[in-house]
Amino acid sequence: MGMPTKLKILLTWFMLLATSFILFGCTSSSQDTAASGDVGRVVVLLTDCPTAEFDEVNVTIQEVTLLSDEGQVTIFASEEGKKYNLLDLAGEFQVFDIAEEVPVGWYNKIRLLVNEVELVKIGTGEGGENEIFIPKLPGNGKIDLVPGEPFHVGANKTLSIKLDMDVKKSIHINKKLGREKIIFRPVIFVEIISDTPPAEPPTMDKLIRVRGMVQEKLEESFTLCPPTLPAAAVLTDTLLDACVEVMVGEETAFFDDTGEVVEFAELAEGDEAVVVGKMPADQPDVQDANNALQPIRIDALVVEVGPKGTFLRLKGTVTSQPERSPDTTAVFGLEIAPGQGITGDLNVNVWLSEGTKIFSTAGDLLAIADLVDAVGSTATIDGILFLADVEGDPNVVKAALVVVDIVPEGMAELHGTIAQINPDQTLLVTCNGDQDLCLDLEEVCLTISNESHLFALSEIDETIVVNRVLVDELAPDDKVTAFVMTGETDCLMTRDLFVINIVDE
């Protein structure tokens, strides 16, 4: 395969945001010192939802800044930036950055500075080369995420900012005047988690993945820290740039470098490992009574022991229901997606042991029985690949973790213009272009419920700004994009609706 061909195509970037913020108390303090009473910790986490449109969606973020009425605080800055293939984040969070000394106070915006976005199709170009599409970024890549309410960094406390970049909702193919135009509208859902237990469970409860070296090992925990490596090695990787405290319990499964389940006692200081688990809201104080820095805490569900690359992460499509096997607890078929360095027969048997964890991309724990309805769904497997010794026998992946994307049926996308707003919170939307929902209709009826998310997108002072809006703020002739649930109803239930106040270039 030759060198990738970079095709610069004018794409339209729209920044869409859905927010779910959990608020907590305020402690006022000076912002001029780094004492524990004057600063707190902010952890930025990234995740994504999968898509089949492209093989890679690479985003480079150069800065993350918190803005308030009094000023701004940059919590991450890098000239090179951190580059992520968002599709590698499907179904789990990765730690983007940990800022240890963030001034205490109220903030009302999160600003991202995005340097570049690449949409990659592998092997579809001339001569089997890759196609790379480069979107134009309005606002010079500066994007302000504006919640409905301010949020607060507490003294000596940890605040988590979860950014869920929903690629599946972000990429649109628009066919007009005989031309195919790709529109890239990143949909980012934001959730703020504090140390105060929320009244309701977090809406983003996905898994979190970190990689590092075991340092201090205690009876019910161990410390995972980054090895001494060049700074460039931490970019676009799950490798830590700060230590974390890993809590273990009865639900934690440990796997050695052969894919076998082992006991916690076999984990040794100096071992390299990948930890997959959940990050609880109840985090320790940033500094203890002796002013010693305390790491963030992760509750481990799966620990994969071995250097980087010991456990493969294979994406593919589930091809058969799980069946009981004399060799392991259960087995199901998977067709590995191309472009992952695997050649030959891409159909493998996935072996599930008693320790294998199965989760949905939303972070819900599943049982083997839930895979019965997963045939045709995409899945990502953490495991050890064993090639068959005998020709004709299937290759086998001994799985430590299975994350499956079970997509709800009936989700559709609508682009149009509001024609009428009714007192019962229903809308009539005139269709724009050739869409499946509009094949037999000029107008579509949408229902706005208490669970619908409504946002307005604008460009102000060369910055993309997104604000949450109410139904009363909608108006006839507003251009909208809506994600709706189809069904046998006259009015379709709206999940997310975005008012577009930016003109395509």
DOMIBA-644476 format. One record per residue (C-alpha): residue number from 1; y, x, z. Coordinates in steps of 0.25 Angstrom, whole numbers. Layout:
REM DOMIBA-644476
num / v / u / w
NUM / Y / X / Z
...
This chain:
REM DOMIBA-644476
num / v / u / w
1 / 0 / 0 / 0
2 / 14 / 6 / -4
3 / 26 / 6 / 4
4 / 32 / -7 / 8
5 / 42 / -13 / -2
6 / 55 / -18 / 6
7 / 60 / -30 / -1
8 / 74 / -34 / 4
9 / 75 / -49 / 3
10 / 87 / -57 / 8
11 / 81 / -65 / 19
12 / 89 / -74 / 29
13 / 88 / -71 / 43
14 / 90 / -83 / 53
15 / 89 / -81 / 68
16 / 83 / -92 / 75
17 / 81 / -93 / 90
18 / 73 / -102 / 99
19 / 75 / -100 / 114
20 / 69 / -103 / 127
21 / 76 / -97 / 139
22 / 72 / -97 / 153
23 / 85 / -96 / 162
24 / 86 / -90 / 176
25 / 96 / -86 / 187
26 / 108 / -77 / 186
27 / 111 / -65 / 194
28 / 125 / -59 / 191
29 / 127 / -44 / 192
30 / 135 / -32 / 186
31 / 130 / -27 / 173
32 / 135 / -13 / 175
33 / 123 / -6 / 182
34 / 108 / -5 / 180
35 / 104 / -8 / 194
36 / 93 / -18 / 195
37 / 103 / -29 / 201
38 / 111 / -28 / 188
39 / 101 / -27 / 177
40 / 88 / -34 / 173
41 / 77 / -32 / 163
42 / 76 / -39 / 149
43 / 63 / -38 / 141
44 / 63 / -42 / 127
45 / 50 / -47 / 121
46 / 47 / -50 / 106
47 / 37 / -59 / 100
48 / 34 / -67 / 87
49 / 26 / -78 / 80
50 / 17 / -74 / 68
51 / 20 / -78 / 54
52 / 12 / -76 / 41
53 / 23 / -75 / 32
54 / 25 / -60 / 34
55 / 16 / -48 / 39
56 / 28 / -42 / 46
57 / 41 / -46 / 52
58 / 48 / -34 / 57
59 / 60 / -35 / 65
60 / 69 / -23 / 70
61 / 77 / -26 / 83
62 / 88 / -16 / 86
63 / 95 / -23 / 98
64 / 93 / -34 / 109
65 / 106 / -38 / 116
66 / 109 / -48 / 127
67 / 122 / -55 / 126
68 / 131 / -62 / 136
69 / 145 / -67 / 138
70 / 149 / -54 / 144
71 / 143 / -44 / 134
72 / 129 / -39 / 129
73 / 118 / -30 / 133
74 / 109 / -23 / 123
75 / 95 / -23 / 129
76 / 88 / -16 / 117
77 / 95 / -7 / 106
78 / 88 / 2 / 96
79 / 93 / 7 / 83
80 / 79 / 7 / 77
81 / 76 / -6 / 84
82 / 62 / -11 / 87
83 / 55 / -16 / 75
84 / 44 / -27 / 77
85 / 35 / -34 / 67
86 / 36 / -48 / 74
87 / 23 / -52 / 69
88 / 17 / -42 / 78
89 / 23 / -49 / 89
90 / 16 / -63 / 86
91 / 11 / -69 / 99
92 / 16 / -59 / 109
93 / 28 / -52 / 114
94 / 31 / -38 / 114
95 / 42 / -31 / 123
96 / 54 / -28 / 114
97 / 62 / -21 / 125
98 / 64 / -20 / 140
99 / 78 / -19 / 144
100 / 79 / -14 / 159
101 / 94 / -14 / 162
102 / 100 / -27 / 157
103 / 112 / -32 / 164
104 / 111 / -44 / 173
105 / 118 / -56 / 167
106 / 117 / -68 / 158
107 / 115 / -67 / 143
108 / 116 / -77 / 132
109 / 111 / -70 / 119
110 / 101 / -61 / 115
111 / 105 / -52 / 103
112 / 95 / -46 / 93
113 / 99 / -35 / 83
114 / 88 / -36 / 72
115 / 89 / -24 / 62
116 / 79 / -28 / 52
117 / 68 / -38 / 49
118 / 57 / -36 / 39
119 / 47 / -46 / 34
120 / 35 / -40 / 28
121 / 24 / -44 / 19
122 / 12 / -34 / 19
123 / 6 / -31 / 5
124 / 13 / -42 / -3
125 / 23 / -33 / -11
126 / 21 / -27 / -24
127 / 9 / -17 / -24
128 / 5 / -23 / -10
129 / 17 / -17 / -4
130 / 23 / -24 / 8
131 / 35 / -33 / 6
132 / 46 / -32 / 17
133 / 57 / -42 / 17
134 / 70 / -39 / 24
135 / 79 / -50 / 29
136 / 94 / -50 / 30
137 / 99 / -51 / 44
138 / 111 / -59 / 46
139 / 120 / -55 / 58
140 / 116 / -41 / 56
141 / 103 / -44 / 63
142 / 111 / -48 / 76
143 / 104 / -60 / 82
144 / 109 / -67 / 94
145 / 99 / -76 / 102
146 / 107 / -86 / 110
147 / 99 / -94 / 121
148 / 103 / -108 / 125
149 / 107 / -102 / 139
150 / 110 / -88 / 144
151 / 100 / -79 / 151
152 / 100 / -70 / 162
153 / 96 / -56 / 165
154 / 93 / -55 / 180
155 / 95 / -43 / 189
156 / 82 / -35 / 190
157 / 74 / -46 / 182
158 / 67 / -46 / 169
159 / 72 / -55 / 158
160 / 62 / -57 / 146
161 / 68 / -61 / 132
162 / 57 / -66 / 123
163 / 60 / -66 / 108
164 / 50 / -73 / 100
165 / 53 / -71 / 85
166 / 45 / -82 / 77
167 / 43 / -76 / 64
168 / 35 / -88 / 59
169 / 47 / -97 / 60
170 / 56 / -86 / 55
171 / 52 / -84 / 41
172 / 55 / -94 / 30
173 / 52 / -95 / 16
174 / 63 / -103 / 9
175 / 60 / -106 / -6
176 / 73 / -111 / -13
177 / 77 / -110 / -28
178 / 64 / -104 / -31
179 / 66 / -92 / -22
180 / 59 / -89 / -10
181 / 68 / -84 / 2
182 / 63 / -79 / 15
183 / 71 / -83 / 27
184 / 69 / -76 / 40
185 / 74 / -83 / 52
186 / 69 / -77 / 65
187 / 66 / -87 / 75
188 / 67 / -81 / 89
189 / 63 / -88 / 101
190 / 68 / -82 / 114
191 / 64 / -84 / 128
192 / 70 / -78 / 141
193 / 61 / -76 / 153
194 / 66 / -71 / 166
195 / 59 / -68 / 179
196 / 61 / -82 / 185
197 / 49 / -90 / 182
198 / 53 / -101 / 171
199 / 52 / -116 / 174
200 / 43 / -116 / 161
201 / 34 / -106 / 155
202 / 40 / -97 / 145
203 / 39 / -102 / 130
204 / 36 / -88 / 125
205 / 24 / -84 / 133
206 / 18 / -75 / 122
207 / 10 / -62 / 125
208 / 17 / -49 / 127
209 / 11 / -36 / 122
210 / 14 / -22 / 127
211 / 8 / -8 / 125
212 / 9 / 5 / 133
213 / 1 / 14 / 142
214 / -4 / 11 / 156
215 / 3 / 18 / 167
216 / 1 / 13 / 181
217 / -11 / 4 / 184
218 / -12 / -5 / 196
219 / -21 / -15 / 201
220 / -16 / -27 / 193
221 / -6 / -21 / 184
222 / -3 / -8 / 176
223 / 10 / -2 / 170
224 / 10 / -1 / 155
225 / 21 / 9 / 149
226 / 24 / 15 / 136
227 / 18 / 29 / 133
228 / 28 / 40 / 129
229 / 30 / 38 / 115
230 / 42 / 40 / 105
231 / 52 / 28 / 106
232 / 49 / 24 / 91
233 / 34 / 21 / 96
234 / 39 / 9 / 104
235 / 45 / 2 / 92
236 / 38 / -10 / 85
237 / 27 / -8 / 96
238 / 22 / -15 / 108
239 / 23 / -1 / 115
240 / 31 / -2 / 128
241 / 44 / 5 / 131
242 / 44 / 1 / 146
243 / 32 / -1 / 156
244 / 27 / -14 / 159
245 / 18 / -19 / 171
246 / 5 / -25 / 166
247 / -1 / -35 / 176
248 / -16 / -38 / 174
249 / -25 / -49 / 180
250 / -37 / -57 / 177
251 / -32 / -62 / 164
252 / -30 / -48 / 159
253 / -40 / -42 / 148
254 / -41 / -27 / 146
255 / -47 / -22 / 133
256 / -51 / -7 / 131
257 / -50 / 0 / 117
258 / -63 / -6 / 112
259 / -59 / -20 / 115
260 / -67 / -22 / 127
261 / -63 / -29 / 139
262 / -61 / -20 / 151
263 / -56 / -21 / 165
264 / -42 / -17 / 170
265 / -48 / -6 / 178
266 / -51 / 2 / 165
267 / -36 / 2 / 161
268 / -31 / 16 / 165
269 / -17 / 22 / 166
270 / -14 / 29 / 153
271 / -21 / 19 / 144
272 / -13 / 13 / 133
273 / -14 / -2 / 132
274 / -8 / -15 / 126
275 / -5 / -26 / 136
276 / -4 / -41 / 131
277 / 1 / -51 / 141
278 / 12 / -60 / 146
279 / 25 / -56 / 152
280 / 28 / -64 / 165
281 / 42 / -69 / 168
282 / 40 / -64 / 182
283 / 44 / -50 / 180
284 / 46 / -39 / 191
285 / 60 / -35 / 195
286 / 66 / -24 / 185
287 / 67 / -15 / 197
288 / 59 / -15 / 210
289 / 65 / -13 / 224
290 / 65 / 2 / 222
291 / 73 / 0 / 209
292 / 60 / 4 / 201
293 / 59 / -2 / 187
294 / 48 / -12 / 186
295 / 42 / -15 / 172
296 / 40 / -29 / 166
297 / 27 / -36 / 169
298 / 16 / -41 / 159
299 / 4 / -49 / 163
300 / -7 / -43 / 154
301 / -17 / -52 / 147
302 / -23 / -41 / 138
303 / -23 / -26 / 139
304 / -28 / -18 / 127
305 / -31 / -3 / 131
306 / -30 / 8 / 121
307 / -19 / 15 / 112
308 / -11 / 8 / 102
309 / -20 / 2 / 91
310 / -32 / 1 / 99
311 / -31 / -14 / 99
312 / -27 / -20 / 85
313 / -19 / -32 / 84
314 / -24 / -39 / 72
315 / -18 / -51 / 66
316 / -26 / -61 / 58
317 / -31 / -75 / 56
318 / -41 / -82 / 64
319 / -53 / -86 / 55
320 / -63 / -92 / 64
321 / -65 / -99 / 77
322 / -70 / -91 / 89
323 / -85 / -90 / 91
324 / -94 / -85 / 102
325 / -100 / -72 / 100
326 / -111 / -64 / 106
327 / -102 / -51 / 105
328 / -90 / -57 / 112
329 / -84 / -69 / 118
330 / -79 / -75 / 104
331 / -76 / -71 / 90
332 / -67 / -77 / 79
333 / -63 / -72 / 65
334 / -50 / -66 / 61
335 / -44 / -62 / 48
336 / -35 / -50 / 50
337 / -22 / -51 / 43
338 / -19 / -40 / 33
339 / -9 / -29 / 35
340 / -15 / -24 / 48
341 / -22 / -12 / 44
342 / -35 / -18 / 43
343 / -43 / -17 / 30
344 / -56 / -23 / 25
345 / -61 / -36 / 31
346 / -50 / -43 / 38
347 / -59 / -53 / 45
348 / -63 / -49 / 59
349 / -70 / -56 / 71
350 / -62 / -56 / 83
351 / -70 / -54 / 96
352 / -65 / -61 / 109
353 / -69 / -56 / 122
354 / -68 / -62 / 136
355 / -55 / -54 / 138
356 / -48 / -57 / 124
357 / -36 / -65 / 126
358 / -32 / -76 / 116
359 / -17 / -81 / 115
360 / -9 / -89 / 106
361 / 4 / -83 / 100
362 / 12 / -91 / 110
363 / 5 / -84 / 121
364 / -5 / -95 / 126
365 / -18 / -90 / 131
366 / -30 / -96 / 122
367 / -45 / -97 / 123
368 / -55 / -94 / 113
369 / -57 / -109 / 110
370 / -42 / -109 / 105
371 / -46 / -100 / 94
372 / -54 / -111 / 88
373 / -42 / -117 / 82
374 / -36 / -104 / 78
375 / -43 / -102 / 65
376 / -32 / -99 / 54
377 / -22 / -94 / 65
378 / -17 / -80 / 65
379 / -21 / -71 / 77
380 / -18 / -57 / 82
381 / -29 / -50 / 89
382 / -29 / -38 / 98
383 / -42 / -31 / 97
384 / -51 / -19 / 93
385 / -56 / -20 / 78
386 / -71 / -16 / 76
387 / -76 / -15 / 62
388 / -89 / -20 / 59
389 / -101 / -10 / 59
390 / -109 / -18 / 49
391 / -104 / -22 / 35
392 / -102 / -37 / 35
393 / -100 / -38 / 50
394 / -86 / -43 / 54
395 / -75 / -33 / 60
396 / -72 / -37 / 75
397 / -59 / -37 / 83
398 / -62 / -37 / 98
399 / -50 / -44 / 103
400 / -42 / -42 / 116
401 / -31 / -52 / 112
402 / -30 / -64 / 102
403 / -16 / -70 / 99
404 / -18 / -82 / 89
405 / -6 / -90 / 82
406 / -10 / -104 / 83
407 / 1 / -111 / 75
408 / 4 / -126 / 79
409 / 2 / -135 / 67
410 / 14 / -142 / 61
411 / 25 / -132 / 62
412 / 35 / -133 / 50
413 / 49 / -127 / 46
414 / 60 / -135 / 41
415 / 73 / -130 / 34
416 / 84 / -141 / 32
417 / 98 / -147 / 35
418 / 100 / -158 / 46
419 / 103 / -171 / 40
420 / 103 / -180 / 52
421 / 103 / -179 / 67
422 / 97 / -191 / 74
423 / 100 / -196 / 89
424 / 85 / -194 / 92
425 / 85 / -179 / 89
426 / 79 / -180 / 76
427 / 85 / -173 / 63
428 / 84 / -176 / 49
429 / 83 / -162 / 41
430 / 85 / -161 / 26
431 / 75 / -151 / 21
432 / 80 / -138 / 14
433 / 71 / -133 / 3
434 / 56 / -135 / 1
435 / 49 / -136 / 14
436 / 35 / -142 / 18
437 / 42 / -152 / 27
438 / 52 / -157 / 16
439 / 42 / -159 / 4
440 / 43 / -174 / 5
441 / 56 / -175 / 13
442 / 70 / -172 / 12
443 / 73 / -174 / 27
444 / 64 / -171 / 39
445 / 66 / -177 / 52
446 / 65 / -167 / 64
447 / 64 / -171 / 79
448 / 71 / -162 / 89
449 / 65 / -162 / 103
450 / 67 / -155 / 116
451 / 58 / -144 / 112
452 / 65 / -142 / 99
453 / 73 / -129 / 98
454 / 87 / -130 / 91
455 / 95 / -118 / 87
456 / 107 / -114 / 78
457 / 108 / -101 / 70
458 / 122 / -95 / 67
459 / 128 / -82 / 63
460 / 140 / -78 / 72
461 / 147 / -65 / 71
462 / 136 / -59 / 62
463 / 125 / -63 / 73
464 / 114 / -73 / 71
465 / 116 / -82 / 83
466 / 106 / -93 / 87
467 / 110 / -105 / 97
468 / 102 / -116 / 103
469 / 107 / -130 / 99
470 / 105 / -144 / 103
471 / 102 / -156 / 94
472 / 116 / -161 / 96
473 / 121 / -148 / 89
474 / 113 / -151 / 77
475 / 121 / -156 / 65
476 / 119 / -162 / 51
477 / 119 / -152 / 40
478 / 113 / -141 / 50
479 / 104 / -132 / 42
480 / 91 / -131 / 51
481 / 77 / -124 / 51
482 / 67 / -132 / 60
483 / 53 / -129 / 64
484 / 46 / -142 / 66
485 / 32 / -148 / 69
486 / 26 / -157 / 58
487 / 18 / -169 / 61
488 / 17 / -184 / 58
489 / 31 / -187 / 63
490 / 43 / -192 / 56
491 / 51 / -182 / 63
492 / 46 / -167 / 65
493 / 47 / -161 / 79
494 / 57 / -149 / 79
495 / 52 / -136 / 86
496 / 64 / -127 / 82
497 / 77 / -130 / 74
498 / 87 / -120 / 69
499 / 101 / -123 / 64
500 / 105 / -113 / 53
501 / 119 / -109 / 53
502 / 117 / -96 / 44
503 / 118 / -96 / 29
504 / 107 / -89 / 21
505 / 112 / -77 / 13
